[in-house]
Amino acid sequence: MNAPVDVGGRDALLQRARDLRAEHCIPEALAVLARLEQRHPRFSRLHHERGHCHVLQRNAAAAVEALREAVRLNPTLPASWDMLEQLHRLRGETAQAAFAAERLAVLRQLPPEVVAADSLLADGDLEPAEAILRDYLRRAGDNVGALRLLARIRQAQEAPEEAASLLEAALERAPDYHAARLDYAMLLLTRQRPLLARREAEHLLGHDPDNRDYRKLYGAACVALGDHEPVIDLYERLLADRPASGAEVADLRLWRANALKVVGRQSEAITDYRASLAARPDNGVAWFSLANLKTHRFTDDDIARMRAAEARHDLQDMDRVYLCFALGKALEDENDHAASWRYYERGNALRRAAPPAAGAPRSRRPAPCG
């Protein structure tokens, strides 16, 4: 989980960019947005604003690229989908325009409060999102979509008991609300109740046996129960069924490698860890998992790749922690103790600063102070 967002500084920079655009100072506005992206690369509204700037520059291709990034980070941005539809139509891209129009139509069918809160949640603005939903639920009754979204917010605020109660209330009112049941099962997993989570996964698979999310949930519950053999073939089948992205390939290869390692098939596990890294080179967990194989030695090229990944400014916090520990182990094996020590210190400092995360690595040498 990332560190708390500096909302004041973030929003002040965004407003500065908007003001510059209103004054037709587009290069200056784009420069402000570039600074904002360095600090908050996953802030969807900066990409939306960048789309506005490129429209004023009559650069439709750049505007589309910026707006696509906005909705990738935050699918509940109606204004971005609206602009994308118009730009695609101007460019004669009918299929893309139709898709944007469809997404916009779906959002317009939802209560505006739910859309606004979902959009705020995507940008990490938990408190205003919660306030909107609680006010809406007081006025409109127990809308199950709002209950589910509020549960996601409360979970992000580290209130899992209330999140579970909200999801149970939603499922009591709408037993076939499969998205809420999936959230509930995932929450059961994080609360270390894997048997109940697997039962929920089996319930969902009874409705849709080919659903990838349900199958991955079932696999995660099996792993949590110590039942590793079934997931090896499960993840292989998911890999054969055309994963949606390189990130999904990286996850599936990592999970399969972990299961292979547990059952003693270490050489196959190494192959899958490497395949995970081929799909996502900054996958800190995969690097760390390789480092934890006592017989595995990293090459000079591996160390260079890890250093390059760790140096990226947009790297996720826990990926950086894992990479620091992996680099510490790799350089220790090379007898470069000074560099190894520095990475262990950096990893320990980052680990102490980060909120608790399931499966996070324990502190490595040197031991953290305090």
Buried (B, 14 or more C-beta within 10 A) or exposed (E): EEEEBEBEEBBEBBEBBBEBBEEEBBEBBBEBBEEBBEBBBBBBBBBBBBBBBBBEEEBBEBBBBBBBBBBEBBBBBBBBBBBBBBBBBEEEBEEBBEBBBEBBEBBEEBBEBBBBBBBBBBBBBBEBBBEBBBEBBEEEEEBBBBBBBBBBBBBBEEBBEBBBBBBBBBBEBBEEBBEBBBBBBBBBBBBEBBEBBBBBBBBBBEEEEEBBBBBBBBBBBBBBEEBBEEBBEBBBEBBEEEBEEEEBBBBBBBBBBBBBBBEEBBEBBBBBBBBBBBBBBBBBBBBBBBBEBEEBEBEEEBBEBBBEBBEEEEBBBBBBBBBBBBBBBBBBBBEBEEBBBBBBBBBBBBBEEBEEEEEBBEBBBEEBEE
